[in-house]
Amino acid sequence: MPLAEGVGAGAGTPAASGSMWMKLITRVTSVALVVLGAGAVESGQYVIGVPPAGKVYHGVYPGGVSGAEDDITPADVDAYEAAVGRTCAWVYFSHNWYVSRAFPSATVAWIGQRGAVPYIRLMIRRFPWKPVNRRPFRLRDILAGALDEDVRAWGRAARDCGTPLLVEYGTEMNGWWFPWNAKYNGGNARRYGDPLKADGAERFRDTFRRLVTLVREAGASNITWVFHVNWEDDPQAAWNRLEEYYPGDDVVDWVAISAYGPQTPLEQRYTSFCDEVDAVYGRVQAVAPTKPVIIAEFGACAHSPAIAPEAWAAPALEALCSGRWARVIGFSWWNENWQNDNHAAHDTVMRVQDIPALGALFRATLGRYDERLQCTPVIVSNNVRVSAMERRR
């Protein structure tokens, strides 16, 4: 990678990256480069930028123990990076408000210390496994201001955390499995807001906008805000189309997609990764034509009779690394195992380090595309991120 474009060519292997926060600020001006040491990111001055043209970020959700997605550890990241032979530009995890409304400072700190950007799923929900909410976490409560002070406090802590952040709210909102889906927030009714728009998605849009506005007003301009959709609308209804949820270019920086193969050994059928992304890519381009796209979540489990995880992942990695979709700038594997019932044979196993053939595939493919991988984050002044994406068009 040319020095003027970003961070550390050749620094993508775990041994080369080190454990300290060392970044290059790229294109803050047309020629200037600024080197940051640990803790040197001033409040709100910098964000993660797009990688140089022709490169894609490599990130991960490293998997925890409980299945709550908020108990990841450095050892989890180490195990994944050792299995695939590359470091990660971001580390993805959930912040569950049913556990605590306080900013996840400890997790953010250790991710930043290892030179990655913390990527936070802002999960404002009452229950871990139910697609319903209770006060004060319902969309109507948030819109009424019930959480304003908590959100402002969260924003102040984010501002002061000392690292750029990726943050999403309303993960996979066009899927019925999360409580911010329109189904639970008015569906196709027309009693809230614009009488020409379905209430459920309109409440989501207004909630997303309110949260971003409150956090920005608290001074947290170090956040790249992500709008994260599932590859297909479920249910497939006009009021649940992903386009209906889009809150506006002024509050969205990146768009993310989830695309999975079999998620349990009980699944008998699957859709290929490329078919899934092909189905949604044009739609997200149409709704957000200026925004970078990432594959925030993809994965397939072992022991499904439908397809082996390495067979499902092989064309996925090839497409991502070779640049099949021009605006896709990064990807992260969902590297988790979890229990589905009382039968161990039904457990989901997606961890690369636990599936030898999948680990071999990752090492071979990422190694073959080493020059196209951006394994450390490119950090830019927060006033140049839009123009950086324009250079990739």
C-alpha positions in Angstrom: 0.0 0.0 0.0 1.4 3.4 -0.9 2.3 5.3 2.2 0.2 8.3 1.3 -2.9 6.2 1.2 -3.0 4.7 4.7 -1.7 2.5 7.4 1.2 0.1 7.4 1.6 -1.9 4.2 2.6 -5.4 5.3 1.2 -4.9 8.8 -1.7 -7.2 8.4 -0.4 -10.3 10.1 -0.9 -10.7 13.9 2.8 -10.6 14.6 3.3 -7.3 12.7 0.5 -5.3 14.2 1.7 -4.9 17.8 -0.7 -4.1 20.7 -0.5 -0.4 20.9 -2.8 2.2 19.2 -0.7 3.4 16.2 -2.5 4.9 13.3 -1.8 7.1 10.3 -4.2 10.0 9.6 -4.5 9.9 5.8 -5.3 12.9 3.6 -6.2 15.3 6.3 -4.8 17.7 3.8 -3.7 16.7 0.3 -0.2 15.9 1.5 0.0 15.9 5.3 0.2 12.7 7.3 -0.2 12.7 11.1 1.0 9.8 13.2 -1.0 9.0 16.4 0.3 7.3 19.5 -1.7 5.6 22.2 -4.5 7.9 23.5 -3.6 10.7 21.1 -7.0 10.8 19.3 -8.5 14.0 20.5 -12.2 14.0 21.3 -14.3 14.0 18.2 -11.5 14.9 15.7 -11.1 11.7 13.8 -13.2 8.8 12.4 -12.5 5.6 10.5 -12.2 6.4 6.8 -12.7 4.3 3.8 -9.7 2.2 2.8 -7.7 3.1 -0.2 -9.1 2.3 -3.6 -8.9 -1.4 -4.4 -8.7 -2.5 -0.7 -11.3 -3.9 1.7 -11.3 -3.9 5.5 -11.1 -7.1 7.4 -13.0 -7.1 10.7 -14.6 -9.7 13.0 -17.2 -10.4 15.6 -15.0 -12.6 17.7 -17.7 -14.5 19.7 -18.1 -14.6 23.4 -19.3 -17.2 25.9 -22.8 -16.3 26.9 -24.3 -15.7 23.4 -25.3 -12.1 24.5 -22.5 -10.8 22.2 -21.3 -8.4 24.8 -18.7 -10.6 26.6 -16.0 -10.7 24.0 -12.4 -10.8 25.2 -8.9 -10.1 23.8 -8.4 -13.9 23.7 -11.4 -14.3 21.4 -9.8 -11.9 18.9 -6.4 -13.5 19.3 -7.8 -16.9 18.5 -9.6 -15.7 15.4 -6.6 -13.7 14.1 -4.3 -16.7 14.7 -6.7 -18.9 12.8 -6.9 -16.7 9.7 -3.4 -15.3 9.8 -4.5 -11.6 9.7 -5.3 -8.8 12.1 -8.7 -7.0 12.2 -9.4 -3.4 11.4 -12.5 -3.4 13.6 -13.9 -5.6 16.4 -17.7 -5.9 16.5 -19.8 -6.4 19.7 -23.1 -5.6 21.2 -23.9 -3.1 23.9 -27.1 -4.5 25.6 -29.0 -1.9 27.5 -30.9 -4.5 29.4 -27.5 -5.1 31.2 -26.4 -1.5 31.4 -27.0 1.9 29.8 -23.5 3.1 30.6 -21.1 3.3 27.7 -19.0 0.1 27.3 -15.7 1.8 28.2 -13.8 -1.2 29.2 -14.4 -3.2 25.9 -13.9 -0.1 23.8 -10.5 0.6 25.6 -9.0 -2.8 25.0 -10.1 -2.9 21.4 -8.6 0.5 20.8 -5.4 -0.5 22.6 -4.8 -3.3 20.1 -5.1 -0.9 17.2 -8.6 -1.7 16.0 -11.7 0.4 15.8 -14.5 -0.7 18.3 -17.7 -1.4 16.3 -20.7 -1.2 18.7 -24.1 -2.6 18.1 -26.3 -0.2 20.1 -28.9 -2.7 21.4 -31.5 -0.6 23.2 -33.8 -3.5 24.3 -35.4 -5.0 27.4 -34.9 -8.7 26.6 -32.0 -10.6 25.1 -34.0 -13.2 23.1 -37.4 -11.8 22.6 -38.5 -9.5 19.7 -40.6 -7.3 22.0 -39.7 -4.3 24.1 -40.9 -2.8 27.3 -40.7 0.7 28.7 -38.5 2.7 28.5 -36.9 1.0 25.5 -39.8 1.0 23.0 -39.5 3.3 20.0 -42.4 5.4 21.2 -40.6 5.9 24.6 -37.4 6.9 23.0 -39.2 9.4 20.8 -41.0 10.8 23.9 -37.6 11.5 25.5 -37.5 8.7 28.1 -33.9 7.9 27.4 -32.6 11.3 26.4 -30.3 11.8 29.5 -28.9 8.3 29.2 -28.2 8.8 25.5 -26.5 12.1 26.2 -24.3 10.5 28.9 -23.5 7.7 26.4 -22.5 10.3 23.8 -20.3 12.2 26.2 -18.5 9.0 27.1 -18.2 8.1 23.4 -16.7 11.5 22.8 -14.1 11.1 25.5 -13.2 7.4 24.8 -10.0 8.3 22.9 -10.7 6.3 19.7 -12.9 6.6 16.6 -15.9 4.3 16.7 -18.3 2.5 14.4 -21.9 2.5 15.9 -25.1 1.1 14.6 -28.6 1.2 16.0 -31.5 -1.0 14.9 -29.5 -3.9 13.7 -31.3 -5.8 10.9 -34.4 -3.7 11.4 -36.1 -5.3 8.4 -36.2 -8.7 10.2 -38.9 -9.7 12.6 -36.4 -11.0 15.2 -35.5 -7.6 16.7 -37.9 -5.4 18.6 -37.3 -2.3 16.5 -38.8 -4.0 13.5 -41.9 -2.2 12.2 -44.2 -5.1 13.1 -43.9 -4.2 16.8 -44.1 -0.5 16.3 -47.2 0.2 14.4 -46.7 -1.9 11.3 -48.8 -0.6 8.4 -51.0 1.7 10.5 -51.1 5.4 9.6 -51.8 7.0 13.0 -48.3 8.4 13.7 -46.6 11.2 11.8 -47.0 11.4 8.1 -50.4 9.8 7.2 -48.9 8.7 3.9 -46.3 6.6 5.6 -46.5 3.3 7.6 -46.1 4.0 11.3 -43.6 1.2 12.1 -40.8 2.2 9.8 -41.5 5.9 10.3 -41.1 5.5 14.1 -37.8 3.7 13.4 -36.5 6.4 11.2 -37.4 9.1 13.7 -35.8 7.1 16.6 -32.6 6.6 14.6 -32.4 10.3 13.9 -33.1 11.2 17.5 -30.4 9.0 18.8 -27.8 10.3 16.4 -28.7 13.9 17.0 -28.5 13.5 20.8 -25.1 11.8 20.6 -23.7 14.4 18.2 -25.0 17.2 20.4 -23.0 15.6 23.2 -19.9 16.2 21.1 -19.3 12.7 19.8 -18.2 13.5 16.3 -15.8 10.6 16.4 -18.6 8.1 15.4 -19.2 6.6 12.0 -22.9 5.8 12.1 -24.0 2.6 10.4 -27.4 1.6 8.9 -27.5 -2.2 9.0 -30.0 -4.2 7.1 -30.7 -7.9 6.6 -30.2 -9.1 3.0 -33.9 -9.9 2.7 -37.0 -8.3 4.2 -38.7 -10.6 6.6 -41.7 -10.4 6.5 -41.9 -9.5 2.8 -44.4 -6.7 3.1 -44.4 -3.2 1.6 -44.3 -1.6 5.1 -41.2 -3.7 5.9 -39.0 -3.0 2.9 -35.6 -1.8 4.0 -36.0 1.4 2.0 -38.8 2.4 4.3 -36.5 2.5 7.3 -33.7 4.6 5.9 -33.4 7.7 8.2 -31.5 10.0 5.8 -28.0 10.7 4.5 -27.3 13.3 7.2 -27.4 10.7 9.9 -26.0 7.7 8.1 -22.3 7.3 7.2 -22.1 3.7 6.1 -24.6 1.0 5.1 -24.1 -2.6 6.4 -25.6 -5.9 5.2 -26.0 -9.2 7.0 -25.9 -12.3 4.8 -25.8 -15.9 6.2 -25.7 -19.5 5.1 -27.1 -22.2 7.4 -27.0 -21.0 11.0 -27.9 -24.3 12.7 -27.2 -28.0 11.8 -30.9 -28.4 11.5 -31.2 -26.2 8.4 -31.8 -28.2 5.2 -31.5 -25.4 2.7 -29.4 -22.4 2.1 -28.9 -19.4 -0.2 -25.4 -18.6 -1.5 -23.7 -15.5 -0.2 -23.3 -14.0 -3.6 -27.0 -14.5 -4.4 -27.9 -12.8 -1.1 -25.7 -9.8 -1.6 -26.6 -9.5 -5.2 -30.3 -9.3 -4.1 -29.8 -6.4 -1.8 -26.8 -4.6 -3.1 -28.7 -2.6 -5.8 -31.3 -1.7 -3.3 -28.9 -0.2 -0.8 -27.1 1.6 -3.6 -30.4 3.1 -4.7 -31.4 4.2 -1.2 -28.0 5.5 -0.2 -26.0 6.0 -3.4 -23.2 8.0 -1.8 -22.5 5.7 1.1 -19.9 3.0 1.5 -21.2 -0.5 2.1 -19.8 -3.2 4.4 -20.8 -6.8 5.1 -21.1 -6.4 8.8 -22.1 -10.0 9.4 -21.7 -13.2 7.4 -21.2 -16.8 8.4 -22.3 -20.4 8.0 -22.2 -23.2 10.5 -20.6 -26.6 10.6 -22.6 -29.9 10.4 -25.5 -28.6 8.3 -26.6 -31.2 5.7 -27.2 -28.3 3.3 -23.6 -27.2 2.8 -20.2 -27.3 4.6 -19.2 -23.9 6.0 -16.0 -23.8 3.9 -17.9 -24.5 0.7 -20.4 -21.7 1.5 -17.6 -19.3 2.5 -15.2 -19.9 -0.4 -17.1 -17.9 -3.0 -18.0 -15.3 -0.4 -14.4 -14.6 0.5 -13.4 -14.7 -3.2 -16.1 -12.2 -4.1 -15.3 -9.9 -1.2 -11.6 -9.9 -1.7 -11.7 -9.6 -5.5 -14.0 -6.6 -5.5 -17.2 -8.0 -7.0 -19.2 -5.2 -5.5 -17.5 -1.8 -6.1 -18.9 0.0 -3.0 -18.2 -2.8 -0.5 -15.3 -1.6 1.6 -15.1 -4.3 4.3 -16.4 -7.5 5.9 -16.5 -9.3 9.2 -17.2 -12.9 9.9 -19.6 -13.8 12.7 -17.2 -16.0 14.6 -19.5 -17.5 17.2 -20.6 -20.9 18.6 -23.9 -21.2 20.5 -26.3 -23.8 21.9 -29.7 -24.2 20.2 -31.3 -26.9 22.4 -30.4 -29.7 24.7 -28.8 -31.8 22.0 -25.1 -31.1 21.5 -25.3 -32.2 17.9 -27.6 -29.3 17.2 -25.1 -26.7 18.5 -24.1 -24.0 16.1 -20.3 -23.9 15.4 -19.1 -20.9 13.3 -15.8 -20.2 14.9 -13.1 -20.4 12.3 -10.6 -21.8 14.8 -12.9 -24.7 15.5 -13.4 -25.8 11.9 -10.0 -26.8 10.4 -11.2 -26.7 6.7 -12.7 -23.2 7.2 -9.5 -22.0 8.9 -7.4 -23.3 6.0 -9.8 -21.5 3.5 -9.5 -18.2 5.3 -5.7 -18.4 5.5 -5.3 -19.3 1.9 -7.8 -16.8 0.5 -6.7 -13.9 2.7 -3.1 -14.7 2.0 -3.7 -14.8 -1.8 -5.4 -11.4 -1.6 -3.0 -9.9 1.0 -2.4 -6.7 -1.1 -6.1 -6.0 -1.2 -6.8 -6.4 2.5 -6.8 -3.4 4.8 -6.2 -5.0 8.2 -5.6 -1.8 10.2 -8.0 1.2 10.2 -7.4 4.3 8.1 -8.1 7.2 10.4 -9.1 10.5 8.9 -10.2 13.9 10.0 -14.0 13.8 10.4 -14.5 16.4 7.7 -12.9 14.4 4.9 -14.7 11.0 5.0 -17.3 11.9 2.3 -14.7 13.0 -0.2 -12.7 9.9 0.5 -15.5 7.7 -0.7 -16.0 9.8 -3.7 -12.4 9.0 -4.8 -13.4 5.3 -4.9 -16.4 5.8 -7.3 
